[in-house]
Amino acid sequence: MKKALIVFPFIFIFLAAFVIAAEKGALTLKVGDERYVCNCGEKCPCNTISNNEGKCTCGSDMVKAKVTKVEKGKAMFKAAGWEKERTFKTIGKYKCGCSPDCKCETISQNPGKCTCGSKMQKI
């Protein structure tokens, strides 16, 4: 019983941190996941990632890419036609403002429209 009383607060803190991260525009990715990412190149500051294809917040077409590596706050993606993998931030300054049943999960470092057409919200 004492162990349960000690473990319970840690479980609660972990779950609360997970919910807060989801609300703050953090994506949880793992190696092998496929997402659509901005195809501008490494110098583009938008770092848009989405579950849907479409245009990123900088206006470029997004490309389907596979996660090759995940680190704290960033993930490396590789797409067909790219010479090397590219790094994207997994914590956005903006997230899609769509309804809860929309599954686009678009995040970006720039304001604009997400891939489902909704306006991005500042986090």
Backbone atoms as SQL, in Angstrom:
CREATE TABLE atoms (id INTEGER PRIMARY KEY, chain TEXT, resi INTEGER, resn TEXT, atom TEXT, x REAL, y REAL, z REAL);
INSERT INTO atoms VALUES
  (1, 'A', 1, 'MET', 'N', 0.826, -1.196, 0.000),
  (2, 'A', 1, 'MET', 'CA', 0.000, 0.000, 0.000),
  (3, 'A', 1, 'MET', 'C', 0.864, 1.252, 0.000),
  (4, 'A', 2, 'LYS', 'N', 1.959, 1.221, 0.783),
  (5, 'A', 2, 'LYS', 'CA', 2.835, 2.387, 0.841),
  (6, 'A', 2, 'LYS', 'C', 3.480, 2.647, -0.518),
  (7, 'A', 3, 'LYS', 'N', 3.837, 1.562, -1.226),
  (8, 'A', 3, 'LYS', 'CA', 4.439, 1.722, -2.555),
  (9, 'A', 3, 'LYS', 'C', 3.459, 2.378, -3.515),
  (10, 'A', 4, 'ALA', 'N', 2.206, 1.992, -3.425),
  (11, 'A', 4, 'ALA', 'CA', 1.187, 2.578, -4.296),
  (12, 'A', 4, 'ALA', 'C', 1.039, 4.072, -4.010),
  (13, 'A', 5, 'LEU', 'N', 1.095, 4.457, -2.759),
  (14, 'A', 5, 'LEU', 'CA', 0.990, 5.871, -2.393),
  (15, 'A', 5, 'LEU', 'C', 2.199, 6.665, -2.888),
  (16, 'A', 6, 'ILE', 'N', 3.337, 6.028, -2.947),
  (17, 'A', 6, 'ILE', 'CA', 4.544, 6.695, -3.431),
  (18, 'A', 6, 'ILE', 'C', 4.536, 6.783, -4.961),
  (19, 'A', 7, 'VAL', 'N', 4.102, 5.746, -5.642),
  (20, 'A', 7, 'VAL', 'CA', 4.114, 5.695, -7.104),
  (21, 'A', 7, 'VAL', 'C', 3.016, 6.556, -7.718),
  (22, 'A', 8, 'PHE', 'N', 1.874, 6.652, -7.090),
  (23, 'A', 8, 'PHE', 'CA', 0.736, 7.383, -7.656),
  (24, 'A', 8, 'PHE', 'C', 1.076, 8.824, -8.042),
  (25, 'A', 9, 'PRO', 'N', 1.733, 9.601, -7.195),
  (26, 'A', 9, 'PRO', 'CA', 2.044, 10.985, -7.602),
  (27, 'A', 9, 'PRO', 'C', 2.926, 11.050, -8.854),
  (28, 'A', 10, 'PHE', 'N', 3.853, 10.110, -8.993),
  (29, 'A', 10, 'PHE', 'CA', 4.718, 10.107, -10.173),
  (30, 'A', 10, 'PHE', 'C', 3.934, 9.789, -11.438),
  (31, 'A', 11, 'ILE', 'N', 2.998, 8.884, -11.342),
  (32, 'A', 11, 'ILE', 'CA', 2.146, 8.553, -12.488),
  (33, 'A', 11, 'ILE', 'C', 1.310, 9.770, -12.864),
  (34, 'A', 12, 'PHE', 'N', 0.758, 10.432, -11.878),
  (35, 'A', 12, 'PHE', 'CA', -0.052, 11.628, -12.128),
  (36, 'A', 12, 'PHE', 'C', 0.778, 12.722, -12.802),
  (37, 'A', 13, 'ILE', 'N', 1.992, 12.957, -12.315),
  (38, 'A', 13, 'ILE', 'CA', 2.874, 13.979, -12.901),
  (39, 'A', 13, 'ILE', 'C', 3.212, 13.627, -14.335),
  (40, 'A', 14, 'PHE', 'N', 3.515, 12.363, -14.605),
  (41, 'A', 14, 'PHE', 'CA', 3.843, 11.924, -15.968),
  (42, 'A', 14, 'PHE', 'C', 2.663, 12.163, -16.903),
  (43, 'A', 15, 'LEU', 'N', 1.472, 11.757, -16.492),
  (44, 'A', 15, 'LEU', 'CA', 0.284, 11.955, -17.335),
  (45, 'A', 15, 'LEU', 'C', -0.020, 13.435, -17.540),
  (46, 'A', 16, 'ALA', 'N', 0.134, 14.233, -16.523),
  (47, 'A', 16, 'ALA', 'CA', -0.097, 15.672, -16.657),
  (48, 'A', 16, 'ALA', 'C', 0.904, 16.286, -17.629),
  (49, 'A', 17, 'ALA', 'N', 2.159, 15.879, -17.545),
  (50, 'A', 17, 'ALA', 'CA', 3.185, 16.394, -18.465),
  (51, 'A', 17, 'ALA', 'C', 2.871, 15.997, -19.896),
  (52, 'A', 18, 'PHE', 'N', 2.376, 14.790, -20.102),
  (53, 'A', 18, 'PHE', 'CA', 2.012, 14.323, -21.439),
  (54, 'A', 18, 'PHE', 'C', 0.873, 15.167, -22.012),
  (55, 'A', 19, 'VAL', 'N', -0.143, 15.432, -21.214),
  (56, 'A', 19, 'VAL', 'CA', -1.286, 16.238, -21.665),
  (57, 'A', 19, 'VAL', 'C', -0.839, 17.660, -21.964),
  (58, 'A', 20, 'ILE', 'N', -0.024, 18.241, -21.108),
  (59, 'A', 20, 'ILE', 'CA', 0.464, 19.601, -21.327),
  (60, 'A', 20, 'ILE', 'C', 1.297, 19.666, -22.601),
  (61, 'A', 21, 'ALA', 'N', 2.155, 18.679, -22.838),
  (62, 'A', 21, 'ALA', 'CA', 2.974, 18.658, -24.056),
  (63, 'A', 21, 'ALA', 'C', 2.091, 18.594, -25.293),
  (64, 'A', 22, 'ALA', 'N', 1.040, 17.790, -25.254),
  (65, 'A', 22, 'ALA', 'CA', 0.136, 17.679, -26.398),
  (66, 'A', 22, 'ALA', 'C', -0.569, 19.009, -26.659),
  (67, 'A', 23, 'GLU', 'N', -0.954, 19.699, -25.590),
  (68, 'A', 23, 'GLU', 'CA', -1.622, 20.985, -25.753),
  (69, 'A', 23, 'GLU', 'C', -0.652, 22.065, -26.207),
  (70, 'A', 24, 'LYS', 'N', 0.614, 21.914, -25.914),
  (71, 'A', 24, 'LYS', 'CA', 1.604, 22.929, -26.243),
  (72, 'A', 24, 'LYS', 'C', 2.160, 22.781, -27.654),
  (73, 'A', 25, 'GLY', 'N', 1.687, 21.846, -28.428),
  (74, 'A', 25, 'GLY', 'CA', 2.165, 21.712, -29.798),
  (75, 'A', 25, 'GLY', 'C', 3.344, 20.789, -29.956),
  (76, 'A', 26, 'ALA', 'N', 3.533, 19.868, -29.052),
  (77, 'A', 26, 'ALA', 'CA', 4.622, 18.911, -29.156),
  (78, 'A', 26, 'ALA', 'C', 4.126, 17.647, -29.854),
  (79, 'A', 27, 'LEU', 'N', 4.901, 17.182, -30.825),
  (80, 'A', 27, 'LEU', 'CA', 4.578, 15.930, -31.504),
  (81, 'A', 27, 'LEU', 'C', 5.372, 14.800, -30.897),
  (82, 'A', 28, 'THR', 'N', 4.747, 13.662, -30.758),
  (83, 'A', 28, 'THR', 'CA', 5.437, 12.460, -30.322),
  (84, 'A', 28, 'THR', 'C', 5.658, 11.602, -31.553),
  (85, 'A', 29, 'LEU', 'N', 6.916, 11.445, -31.938),
  (86, 'A', 29, 'LEU', 'CA', 7.270, 10.680, -33.132),
  (87, 'A', 29, 'LEU', 'C', 8.219, 9.561, -32.746),
  (88, 'A', 30, 'LYS', 'N', 8.239, 8.533, -33.588),
  (89, 'A', 30, 'LYS', 'CA', 9.211, 7.459, -33.397),
  (90, 'A', 30, 'LYS', 'C', 9.816, 7.111, -34.755),
  (91, 'A', 31, 'VAL', 'N', 10.979, 6.517, -34.729),
  (92, 'A', 31, 'VAL', 'CA', 11.661, 6.133, -35.962),
  (93, 'A', 31, 'VAL', 'C', 10.740, 5.241, -36.790),
  (94, 'A', 32, 'GLY', 'N', 10.645, 5.551, -38.073),
  (95, 'A', 32, 'GLY', 'CA', 9.786, 4.794, -38.980),
  (96, 'A', 32, 'GLY', 'C', 8.455, 5.467, -39.270),
  (97, 'A', 33, 'ASP', 'N', 8.038, 6.412, -38.407),
  (98, 'A', 33, 'ASP', 'CA', 6.796, 7.150, -38.662),
  (99, 'A', 33, 'ASP', 'C', 6.922, 7.931, -39.959),
  (100, 'A', 34, 'GLU', 'N', 5.813, 8.101, -40.652),
  (101, 'A', 34, 'GLU', 'CA', 5.788, 8.926, -41.854),
  (102, 'A', 34, 'GLU', 'C', 4.876, 10.118, -41.613),
  (103, 'A', 35, 'ARG', 'N', 5.352, 11.295, -41.980),
  (104, 'A', 35, 'ARG', 'CA', 4.596, 12.534, -41.875),
  (105, 'A', 35, 'ARG', 'C', 4.899, 13.371, -43.116),
  (106, 'A', 36, 'TYR', 'N', 4.115, 14.402, -43.303),
  (107, 'A', 36, 'TYR', 'CA', 4.384, 15.366, -44.366),
  (108, 'A', 36, 'TYR', 'C', 5.139, 16.531, -43.746),
  (109, 'A', 37, 'VAL', 'N', 6.211, 16.956, -44.416),
  (110, 'A', 37, 'VAL', 'CA', 7.058, 18.025, -43.910),
  (111, 'A', 37, 'VAL', 'C', 7.322, 19.049, -45.015),
  (112, 'A', 38, 'CYS', 'N', 7.715, 20.241, -44.598),
  (113, 'A', 38, 'CYS', 'CA', 8.054, 21.295, -45.543),
  (114, 'A', 38, 'CYS', 'C', 9.206, 20.833, -46.428),
  (115, 'A', 39, 'ASN', 'N', 9.123, 21.135, -47.722),
  (116, 'A', 39, 'ASN', 'CA', 10.130, 20.680, -48.678),
  (117, 'A', 39, 'ASN', 'C', 11.058, 21.816, -49.126),
  (118, 'A', 40, 'CYS', 'N', 11.053, 22.933, -48.408),
  (119, 'A', 40, 'CYS', 'CA', 11.865, 24.088, -48.814),
  (120, 'A', 40, 'CYS', 'C', 13.365, 23.853, -48.681),
  (121, 'A', 41, 'GLY', 'N', 13.758, 23.158, -47.678),
  (122, 'A', 41, 'GLY', 'CA', 15.183, 22.960, -47.426),
  (123, 'A', 41, 'GLY', 'C', 15.521, 23.325, -45.996),
  (124, 'A', 42, 'GLU', 'N', 16.768, 23.112, -45.657),
  (125, 'A', 42, 'GLU', 'CA', 17.209, 23.297, -44.281),
  (126, 'A', 42, 'GLU', 'C', 17.159, 24.745, -43.804),
  (127, 'A', 43, 'LYS', 'N', 17.220, 25.688, -44.700),
  (128, 'A', 43, 'LYS', 'CA', 17.232, 27.111, -44.320),
  (129, 'A', 43, 'LYS', 'C', 15.835, 27.660, -44.032),
  (130, 'A', 44, 'CYS', 'N', 14.801, 26.931, -44.398),
  (131, 'A', 44, 'CYS', 'CA', 13.423, 27.405, -44.192),
  (132, 'A', 44, 'CYS', 'C', 13.101, 27.382, -42.694),
  (133, 'A', 45, 'PRO', 'N', 12.613, 28.500, -42.159),
  (134, 'A', 45, 'PRO', 'CA', 12.346, 28.564, -40.719),
  (135, 'A', 45, 'PRO', 'C', 10.990, 28.011, -40.284),
  (136, 'A', 46, 'CYS', 'N', 10.119, 27.600, -41.233),
  (137, 'A', 46, 'CYS', 'CA', 8.762, 27.213, -40.816),
  (138, 'A', 46, 'CYS', 'C', 8.716, 25.865, -40.107),
  (139, 'A', 47, 'ASN', 'N', 9.542, 24.887, -40.516),
  (140, 'A', 47, 'ASN', 'CA', 9.576, 23.570, -39.855),
  (141, 'A', 47, 'ASN', 'C', 8.195, 22.949, -39.705),
  (142, 'A', 48, 'THR', 'N', 7.354, 23.082, -40.719),
  (143, 'A', 48, 'THR', 'CA', 5.989, 22.561, -40.642),
  (144, 'A', 48, 'THR', 'C', 5.980, 21.042, -40.778),
  (145, 'A', 49, 'ILE', 'N', 5.228, 20.377, -39.894),
  (146, 'A', 49, 'ILE', 'CA', 5.036, 18.922, -39.907),
  (147, 'A', 49, 'ILE', 'C', 3.538, 18.675, -39.797),
  (148, 'A', 50, 'SER', 'N', 3.025, 17.714, -40.572),
  (149, 'A', 50, 'SER', 'CA', 1.595, 17.412, -40.541),
  (150, 'A', 50, 'SER', 'C', 1.342, 15.945, -40.868),
  (151, 'A', 51, 'ASN', 'N', 0.160, 15.469, -40.499),
  (152, 'A', 51, 'ASN', 'CA', -0.288, 14.140, -40.915),
  (153, 'A', 51, 'ASN', 'C', -0.850, 14.173, -42.331),
  (154, 'A', 52, 'ASN', 'N', -1.196, 15.373, -42.830),
  (155, 'A', 52, 'ASN', 'CA', -1.814, 15.527, -44.149),
  (156, 'A', 52, 'ASN', 'C', -0.839, 16.135, -45.147),
  (157, 'A', 53, 'GLU', 'N', -1.015, 15.797, -46.411),
  (158, 'A', 53, 'GLU', 'CA', -0.262, 16.505, -47.434),
  (159, 'A', 53, 'GLU', 'C', -0.931, 17.850, -47.679),
  (160, 'A', 54, 'GLY', 'N', -0.217, 18.752, -48.294),
  (161, 'A', 54, 'GLY', 'CA', -0.761, 20.076, -48.573),
  (162, 'A', 54, 'GLY', 'C', 0.359, 21.085, -48.653),
  (163, 'A', 55, 'LYS', 'N', 0.042, 22.317, -48.320),
  (164, 'A', 55, 'LYS', 'CA', 1.021, 23.400, -48.328),
  (165, 'A', 55, 'LYS', 'C', 1.404, 23.713, -46.888),
  (166, 'A', 56, 'CYS', 'N', 2.688, 24.001, -46.702),
  (167, 'A', 56, 'CYS', 'CA', 3.131, 24.377, -45.364),
  (168, 'A', 56, 'CYS', 'C', 2.878, 25.865, -45.148),
  (169, 'A', 57, 'THR', 'N', 3.175, 26.368, -43.972),
  (170, 'A', 57, 'THR', 'CA', 2.860, 27.755, -43.639),
  (171, 'A', 57, 'THR', 'C', 3.673, 28.756, -44.454),
  (172, 'A', 58, 'CYS', 'N', 4.764, 28.323, -45.076),
  (173, 'A', 58, 'CYS', 'CA', 5.546, 29.231, -45.921),
  (174, 'A', 58, 'CYS', 'C', 5.070, 29.178, -47.372),
  (175, 'A', 59, 'GLY', 'N', 4.060, 28.338, -47.657),
  (176, 'A', 59, 'GLY', 'CA', 3.467, 28.280, -48.989),
  (177, 'A', 59, 'GLY', 'C', 4.007, 27.198, -49.904),
  (178, 'A', 60, 'SER', 'N', 4.999, 26.464, -49.473),
  (179, 'A', 60, 'SER', 'CA', 5.573, 25.400, -50.299),
  (180, 'A', 60, 'SER', 'C', 4.785, 24.109, -50.162),
  (181, 'A', 61, 'ASP', 'N', 4.887, 23.260, -51.169),
  (182, 'A', 61, 'ASP', 'CA', 4.277, 21.938, -51.087),
  (183, 'A', 61, 'ASP', 'C', 5.023, 21.101, -50.060),
  (184, 'A', 62, 'MET', 'N', 4.273, 20.322, -49.327),
  (185, 'A', 62, 'MET', 'CA', 4.881, 19.418, -48.356),
  (186, 'A', 62, 'MET', 'C', 5.174, 18.093, -49.041),
  (187, 'A', 63, 'VAL', 'N', 6.112, 17.345, -48.474),
  (188, 'A', 63, 'VAL', 'CA', 6.527, 16.072, -49.034),
  (189, 'A', 63, 'VAL', 'C', 6.440, 15.010, -47.941),
  (190, 'A', 64, 'LYS', 'N', 6.077, 13.787, -48.338),
  (191, 'A', 64, 'LYS', 'CA', 6.014, 12.689, -47.374),
  (192, 'A', 64, 'LYS', 'C', 7.441, 12.259, -47.039),
  (193, 'A', 65, 'ALA', 'N', 7.730, 12.159, -45.756),
  (194, 'A', 65, 'ALA', 'CA', 9.074, 11.802, -45.300),
  (195, 'A', 65, 'ALA', 'C', 8.972, 10.835, -44.129),
  (196, 'A', 66, 'LYS', 'N', 10.036, 10.100, -43.931),
  (197, 'A', 66, 'LYS', 'CA', 10.089, 9.095, -42.861),
  (198, 'A', 66, 'LYS', 'C', 11.034, 9.576, -41.763),
  (199, 'A', 67, 'VAL', 'N', 10.618, 9.374, -40.518),
  (200, 'A', 67, 'VAL', 'CA', 11.449, 9.722, -39.368),
  (201, 'A', 67, 'VAL', 'C', 12.609, 8.728, -39.296),
  (202, 'A', 68, 'THR', 'N', 13.841, 9.269, -39.257),
  (203, 'A', 68, 'THR', 'CA', 15.026, 8.414, -39.184),
  (204, 'A', 68, 'THR', 'C', 15.688, 8.450, -37.815),
  (205, 'A', 69, 'LYS', 'N', 15.430, 9.520, -37.062),
  (206, 'A', 69, 'LYS', 'CA', 16.040, 9.662, -35.742),
  (207, 'A', 69, 'LYS', 'C', 15.207, 10.645, -34.936),
  (208, 'A', 70, 'VAL', 'N', 15.069, 10.398, -33.635),
  (209, 'A', 70, 'VAL', 'CA', 14.325, 11.284, -32.751),
  (210, 'A', 70, 'VAL', 'C', 15.216, 11.661, -31.574),
  (211, 'A', 71, 'GLU', 'N', 15.278, 12.947, -31.292),
  (212, 'A', 71, 'GLU', 'CA', 15.996, 13.467, -30.136),
  (213, 'A', 71, 'GLU', 'C', 15.072, 14.426, -29.409),
  (214, 'A', 72, 'LYS', 'N', 15.480, 14.904, -28.277),
  (215, 'A', 72, 'LYS', 'CA', 14.635, 15.820, -27.503),
  (216, 'A', 72, 'LYS', 'C', 14.369, 17.089, -28.314),
  (217, 'A', 73, 'GLY', 'N', 13.099, 17.334, -28.611),
  (218, 'A', 73, 'GLY', 'CA', 12.694, 18.547, -29.296),
  (219, 'A', 73, 'GLY', 'C', 12.917, 18.584, -30.789),
  (220, 'A', 74, 'LYS', 'N', 13.395, 17.474, -31.372),
  (221, 'A', 74, 'LYS', 'CA', 13.606, 17.462, -32.821),
  (222, 'A', 74, 'LYS', 'C', 13.576, 16.043, -33.366),
  (223, 'A', 75, 'ALA', 'N', 13.348, 15.974, -34.663),
  (224, 'A', 75, 'ALA', 'CA', 13.356, 14.678, -35.360),
  (225, 'A', 75, 'ALA', 'C', 14.009, 14.883, -36.716),
  (226, 'A', 76, 'MET', 'N', 14.696, 13.857, -37.180),
  (227, 'A', 76, 'MET', 'CA', 15.313, 13.875, -38.493),
  (228, 'A', 76, 'MET', 'C', 14.422, 13.103, -39.453),
  (229, 'A', 77, 'PHE', 'N', 14.191, 13.683, -40.621),
  (230, 'A', 77, 'PHE', 'CA', 13.344, 13.101, -41.657),
  (231, 'A', 77, 'PHE', 'C', 14.151, 12.887, -42.922),
  (232, 'A', 78, 'LYS', 'N', 13.757, 11.868, -43.698),
  (233, 'A', 78, 'LYS', 'CA', 14.360, 11.605, -45.004),
  (234, 'A', 78, 'LYS', 'C', 13.224, 11.363, -45.982),
  (235, 'A', 79, 'ALA', 'N', 13.277, 12.088, -47.117),
  (236, 'A', 79, 'ALA', 'CA', 12.253, 11.953, -48.162),
  (237, 'A', 79, 'ALA', 'C', 12.918, 11.565, -49.469),
  (238, 'A', 80, 'ALA', 'N', 12.152, 10.991, -50.365),
  (239, 'A', 80, 'ALA', 'CA', 12.653, 10.645, -51.694),
  (240, 'A', 80, 'ALA', 'C', 13.155, 11.919, -52.370),
  (241, 'A', 81, 'GLY', 'N', 14.315, 11.846, -52.962),
  (242, 'A', 81, 'GLY', 'CA', 14.893, 12.987, -53.653),
  (243, 'A', 81, 'GLY', 'C', 15.802, 13.851, -52.795),
  (244, 'A', 82, 'TRP', 'N', 15.771, 13.684, -51.503),
  (245, 'A', 82, 'TRP', 'CA', 16.673, 14.437, -50.638),
  (246, 'A', 82, 'TRP', 'C', 18.014, 13.726, -50.593),
  (247, 'A', 83, 'GLU', 'N', 19.093, 14.485, -50.666),
  (248, 'A', 83, 'GLU', 'CA', 20.425, 13.894, -50.574),
  (249, 'A', 83, 'GLU', 'C', 20.729, 13.409, -49.165),
  (250, 'A', 84, 'LYS', 'N', 20.238, 14.148, -48.184),
  (251, 'A', 84, 'LYS', 'CA', 20.474, 13.764, -46.785),
  (252, 'A', 84, 'LYS', 'C', 19.235, 14.063, -45.957),
  (253, 'A', 85, 'GLU', 'N', 19.228, 13.564, -44.735),
  (254, 'A', 85, 'GLU', 'CA', 18.089, 13.808, -43.861),
  (255, 'A', 85, 'GLU', 'C', 18.084, 15.268, -43.408),
  (256, 'A', 86, 'ARG', 'N', 16.903, 15.737, -43.008),
  (257, 'A', 86, 'ARG', 'CA', 16.731, 17.107, -42.536),
  (258, 'A', 86, 'ARG', 'C', 16.138, 17.088, -41.134),
  (259, 'A', 87, 'THR', 'N', 16.521, 18.070, -40.352),
  (260, 'A', 87, 'THR', 'CA', 16.071, 18.173, -38.967),
  (261, 'A', 87, 'THR', 'C', 14.889, 19.131, -38.865),
  (262, 'A', 88, 'PHE', 'N', 13.859, 18.711, -38.136),
  (263, 'A', 88, 'PHE', 'CA', 12.674, 19.519, -37.884),
  (264, 'A', 88, 'PHE', 'C', 12.417, 19.573, -36.385),
  (265, 'A', 89, 'LYS', 'N', 11.984, 20.734, -35.906),
  (266, 'A', 89, 'LYS', 'CA', 11.596, 20.864, -34.500),
  (267, 'A', 89, 'LYS', 'C', 10.270, 20.134, -34.292),
  (268, 'A', 90, 'THR', 'N', 10.161, 19.417, -33.186),
  (269, 'A', 90, 'THR', 'CA', 8.927, 18.691, -32.892),
  (270, 'A', 90, 'THR', 'C', 8.049, 19.425, -31.881),
  (271, 'A', 91, 'ILE', 'N', 8.465, 20.620, -31.517),
  (272, 'A', 91, 'ILE', 'CA', 7.661, 21.480, -30.650),
  (273, 'A', 91, 'ILE', 'C', 7.405, 22.752, -31.438),
  (274, 'A', 92, 'GLY', 'N', 6.151, 22.964, -31.813),
  (275, 'A', 92, 'GLY', 'CA', 5.811, 24.115, -32.637),
  (276, 'A', 92, 'GLY', 'C', 5.504, 25.361, -31.830),
  (277, 'A', 93, 'LYS', 'N', 5.723, 26.514, -32.454),
  (278, 'A', 93, 'LYS', 'CA', 5.281, 27.781, -31.876),
  (279, 'A', 93, 'LYS', 'C', 3.801, 27.990, -32.206),
  (280, 'A', 94, 'TYR', 'N', 3.355, 27.273, -33.256),
  (281, 'A', 94, 'TYR', 'CA', 1.965, 27.327, -33.696),
  (282, 'A', 94, 'TYR', 'C', 1.466, 25.912, -33.901),
  (283, 'A', 95, 'LYS', 'N', 0.168, 25.712, -33.631),
  (284, 'A', 95, 'LYS', 'CA', -0.460, 24.425, -33.892),
  (285, 'A', 95, 'LYS', 'C', -1.782, 24.682, -34.592),
  (286, 'A', 96, 'CYS', 'N', -2.290, 23.669, -35.248),
  (287, 'A', 96, 'CYS', 'CA', -3.549, 23.802, -35.970),
  (288, 'A', 96, 'CYS', 'C', -4.677, 24.082, -34.998),
  (289, 'A', 97, 'GLY', 'N', -5.565, 24.972, -35.399),
  (290, 'A', 97, 'GLY', 'CA', -6.708, 25.327, -34.570),
  (291, 'A', 97, 'GLY', 'C', -7.974, 24.604, -34.972),
  (292, 'A', 98, 'CYS', 'N', -7.838, 23.442, -35.593),
  (293, 'A', 98, 'CYS', 'CA', -9.008, 22.704, -36.070),
  (294, 'A', 98, 'CYS', 'C', -9.772, 22.042, -34.924),
  (295, 'A', 99, 'SER', 'N', -10.878, 21.431, -35.270),
  (296, 'A', 99, 'SER', 'CA', -11.729, 20.783, -34.272),
  (297, 'A', 99, 'SER', 'C', -11.034, 19.555, -33.687),
  (298, 'A', 100, 'PRO', 'N', -11.471, 19.107, -32.511),
  (299, 'A', 100, 'PRO', 'CA', -10.848, 17.953, -31.866),
  (300, 'A', 100, 'PRO', 'C', -10.907, 16.663, -32.695),
  (301, 'A', 101, 'ASP', 'N', -11.897, 16.523, -33.590),
  (302, 'A', 101, 'ASP', 'CA', -11.979, 15.296, -34.384),
  (303, 'A', 101, 'ASP', 'C', -11.093, 15.341, -35.628),
  (304, 'A', 102, 'CYS', 'N', -10.447, 16.462, -35.914),
  (305, 'A', 102, 'CYS', 'CA', -9.499, 16.558, -37.022),
  (306, 'A', 102, 'CYS', 'C', -8.177, 15.938, -36.562),
  (307, 'A', 103, 'LYS', 'N', -7.568, 15.175, -37.407),
  (308, 'A', 103, 'LYS', 'CA', -6.346, 14.448, -37.031),
  (309, 'A', 103, 'LYS', 'C', -5.102, 14.942, -37.777),
  (310, 'A', 104, 'CYS', 'N', -5.109, 16.192, -38.252),
  (311, 'A', 104, 'CYS', 'CA', -3.960, 16.666, -39.039),
  (312, 'A', 104, 'CYS', 'C', -2.717, 16.879, -38.174),
  (313, 'A', 105, 'GLU', 'N', -2.875, 17.255, -36.917),
  (314, 'A', 105, 'GLU', 'CA', -1.762, 17.473, -35.982),
  (315, 'A', 105, 'GLU', 'C', -0.655, 18.338, -36.576),
  (316, 'A', 106, 'THR', 'N', -1.024, 19.388, -37.292),
  (317, 'A', 106, 'THR', 'CA', -0.030, 20.255, -37.912),
  (318, 'A', 106, 'THR', 'C', 0.599, 21.168, -36.876),
  (319, 'A', 107, 'ILE', 'N', 1.943, 21.242, -36.897),
  (320, 'A', 107, 'ILE', 'CA', 2.673, 22.204, -36.084),
  (321, 'A', 107, 'ILE', 'C', 3.613, 22.970, -37.007),
  (322, 'A', 108, 'SER', 'N', 3.963, 24.184, -36.587),
  (323, 'A', 108, 'SER', 'CA', 4.865, 25.017, -37.378),
  (324, 'A', 108, 'SER', 'C', 5.538, 26.030, -36.473),
  (325, 'A', 109, 'GLN', 'N', 6.595, 26.630, -36.972),
  (326, 'A', 109, 'GLN', 'CA', 7.253, 27.726, -36.280),
  (327, 'A', 109, 'GLN', 'C', 6.711, 29.068, -36.780),
  (328, 'A', 110, 'ASN', 'N', 5.876, 29.041, -37.821),
  (329, 'A', 110, 'ASN', 'CA', 5.292, 30.242, -38.429),
  (330, 'A', 110, 'ASN', 'C', 3.776, 30.212, -38.346),
  (331, 'A', 111, 'PRO', 'N', 3.138, 31.384, -38.332),
  (332, 'A', 111, 'PRO', 'CA', 1.676, 31.439, -38.427),
  (333, 'A', 111, 'PRO', 'C', 1.242, 31.137, -39.858),
  (334, 'A', 112, 'GLY', 'N', -0.023, 30.924, -40.050),
  (335, 'A', 112, 'GLY', 'CA', -0.569, 30.675, -41.386),
  (336, 'A', 112, 'GLY', 'C', -1.701, 29.682, -41.310),
  (337, 'A', 113, 'LYS', 'N', -1.940, 28.990, -42.401),
  (338, 'A', 113, 'LYS', 'CA', -2.988, 27.969, -42.481),
  (339, 'A', 113, 'LYS', 'C', -2.347, 26.594, -42.372),
  (340, 'A', 114, 'CYS', 'N', -3.043, 25.689, -41.712),
  (341, 'A', 114, 'CYS', 'CA', -2.544, 24.318, -41.635),
  (342, 'A', 114, 'CYS', 'C', -3.053, 23.528, -42.837),
  (343, 'A', 115, 'THR', 'N', -2.663, 22.278, -42.931),
  (344, 'A', 115, 'THR', 'CA', -2.995, 21.457, -44.094),
  (345, 'A', 115, 'THR', 'C', -4.477, 21.154, -44.218),
  (346, 'A', 116, 'CYS', 'N', -5.237, 21.290, -43.135),
  (347, 'A', 116, 'CYS', 'CA', -6.687, 21.052, -43.220),
  (348, 'A', 116, 'CYS', 'C', -7.442, 22.342, -43.514),
  (349, 'A', 117, 'GLY', 'N', -6.716, 23.458, -43.640),
  (350, 'A', 117, 'GLY', 'CA', -7.330, 24.727, -43.976),
  (351, 'A', 117, 'GLY', 'C', -7.641, 25.635, -42.794),
  (352, 'A', 118, 'SER', 'N', -7.493, 25.133, -41.587),
  (353, 'A', 118, 'SER', 'CA', -7.743, 25.945, -40.397),
  (354, 'A', 118, 'SER', 'C', -6.581, 26.898, -40.150),
  (355, 'A', 119, 'LYS', 'N', -6.850, 27.941, -39.399),
  (356, 'A', 119, 'LYS', 'CA', -5.815, 28.898, -39.048),
  (357, 'A', 119, 'LYS', 'C', -4.951, 28.314, -37.932),
  (358, 'A', 120, 'MET', 'N', -3.640, 28.510, -38.039),
  (359, 'A', 120, 'MET', 'CA', -2.720, 28.069, -36.987),
  (360, 'A', 120, 'MET', 'C', -2.889, 28.984, -35.776),
  (361, 'A', 121, 'GLN', 'N', -2.816, 28.397, -34.579),
  (362, 'A', 121, 'GLN', 'CA', -2.943, 29.162, -33.342),
  (363, 'A', 121, 'GLN', 'C', -1.591, 29.255, -32.650),
  (364, 'A', 122, 'LYS', 'N', -1.266, 30.439, -32.145),
  (365, 'A', 122, 'LYS', 'CA', -0.027, 30.611, -31.383),
  (366, 'A', 122, 'LYS', 'C', -0.150, 29.850, -30.075),
  (367, 'A', 123, 'ILE', 'N', 0.912, 29.192, -29.706),
  (368, 'A', 123, 'ILE', 'CA', 0.911, 28.395, -28.475),
  (369, 'A', 123, 'ILE', 'C', 1.470, 29.232, -27.335);
